[in-house]
Amino acid sequence: FDLKGTTASTNLVMPPAEPSSKLLKLVRSGKRDKDLRIVLETKQKTKVRSFSLQPIPPHTDRIVIDLYPDKPLKKKVVKERKKAARRDVVVAIDAGHGGEDPGALGPRGIQEKQVVLQISKKLRAEIEKKKGFKGLLVRKGDYYMAHRKRTEFARENGADLFVSIHADAFTSSKVSGASIYTLSGGGAESEMGRFLANRANETDLFSGAGTISIKGRADDVAKTIVDMIMDGKTLFSVKAGNAVLSRLQQATKLHKKQVEQAGFLVLKTSDIPSILVETGFISNPREARRLSQKDHQNRLSKAIAAGIWDFFYENPPPGTLVASLSNEVTYRVQRGDTLSGIGQEFGVSSKAIKERNALRSSEIKIGQTLIIPRRISSQRGA
């Protein structure tokens, strides 16, 4: 592709977006007199379609280039891709405190770090009873992990949800009940600022969003990327919290009947929906005894797991087995499309599409990929 009277503001030599691509091999560029040539090296004969997009902040004018294989991929490759795409939903389960940090202390030597580890292990076993779900223990034994290490563990293992298990304490021994927290707006803003300040050292900042890097990007672009992802993370965190709270109230008394927000450091996972479950007040003698009993721990773990299943069956991550079971599809926006029109053709409400894709408004762009939840019927291809 030759662009007349154009120079490159940065080095365009880069690998394809997906190293496993069966089509694109490499992207490079070179100067040709006063022009710029961009070369897309492909692994097979390729059909090309290109079109321009008008400026939409924060983007300027854009040229979109679509590549299609000249011949359909072999059936064997398609089957392998389909099988590989149906991964498990990964839930990172963080037992609070540990090691030299015992957490809250209850009567008769009951320690928060021991109780929450026991509940976390039961929760992991419960989550994996459903096909398509995998539970990961962030802390497997009695040792301490820094908060950032816990969230790094979740990101490195591709977690779709981060669940931190705790047992609350208060100055009054009469206070009791379970609560669920998500990250507050102030906490989210401080975390966004931290990532923006450190972006020069960040390579794979958002693994949960498909490994997006803000390294070297302009301030406004970097802020927009972080802002959009954290908005989506906040929306799904609250939805996950509500789903778990709905189930938890069937197993134990609630201290708060709605999802609360706070600036817990352990919830600052940036791109991963995160909730903190206070299973009860260990400072309350009666509740402390219950929290240390296997029967009550089983009830709590079953309720939390059920809430997590509810959330993911309604909001399955793309490419998971759960998404395939929910008959979810993806759709690429075409010229003339509207959100309501797409919803009518796929048999779902435009509100459901907005929530599933964490859209702030009904505005959509040509070439944008939308996840269509729970398709009923369609005349279009996915």
C-alpha positions, 0 to 999 in steps of 0.5 A: 500500500503506497501512501503519497506524500506521507512519512511514518512517525514511528517504526511500523515493523511489527508482528501480527496481532495474533502470533498464531495467525494462519494468514498474516505473517508480518507488517513492515514499511519503507520510504519510497522517495516522498511516499510511504509503502506499507507491506503486509506479508501473508502466508498464502494468497489473500483477498483484500478490501480497504475503506476509510473512516472519518475522524471520531475522537480520539482517532483521526482519519483512518484506513481499514484494511481487511484481509481474507484467505483466497481459499477456505482454511482446511477443515482440520484447522477450523476444528482445531481453532474451534476446540482451542477457543472453548477455554474454561472460565478462570476464577482466581480465588484469593484467601486474604492475609496469611503467614505473619499477617493473621488478619482479624482475630476471633474468640478462642484463637480463631484466625481470619487467615485460616478460616478464609483459606478453608472457605477458599479451598471449598469454593475452588472445588465447588466452582469446578463442579460445573463444566467449563469453569476452573478455580485457581487458589492465589494463596494455597498455604499459610504464607503472606503475599503482597496485594500486588502479587495477588493481582499479578497472579490473577492476570498472569493466569488469565483470570476472568474474575478475581474473588477475594475472601475475607472475614470482617471485624468490628469494635462491637462484638454484636455486629454480624453478617456478610458483605460484598465490595467492589472497587470505588470510583476513587480507587479506580481513578487512582489505579488508572493514574498509576498505570498511566504514570508507569506505562513506559514500563508496561508491555502487556498491561491488559491481559484480560482484554486481549493483551493491550499495551499502552507503552509509548502511546500518546497521553490522550490515547493511553488514557482513553484505552485505560478508561474504557477498560476500567469502565467495563471492569467496574460494570462487570464487577458490580454485576458479579457482586450482585449475582453472588450477593443474591445467592449469599443471602440464601446461605447466611445473614447479610450485613449489607443488602447491596454491593458496597464500594471501597478502595481495597488495594487487592481489588485494583486488578485494572482489567479483571472484574473483581469482588471482595466477599466478607463472609461474616464478622469474626469479631462476633463470637457466634458468627466466628464459631459458624465461620470455623464450622465445615457445614457453614463453610460448605454453605458459603462456598456453594452460595458464592459458586452459584452466584459466580455461575449465574454471572458467567452464564449471563456474561460469558467471556468470548471463546469460552465453553460457557459462551458456546453453551449460551449460544453467544455470537460476535458480529461486525458492524456494517454501514447503515447498522444501528444498535436497535436494528442489530438487536432486532435481527438477533432477537435480543434487546439493544440494552442487552448488547450495550451491557454485554459490550460495556458501551456507554452509548448507542453509538457504534462504528463501522468495523466494530465487533460486538458480542451478541448475548444469547442469540434467539434467531438470526438471518445473518452470519456470525 
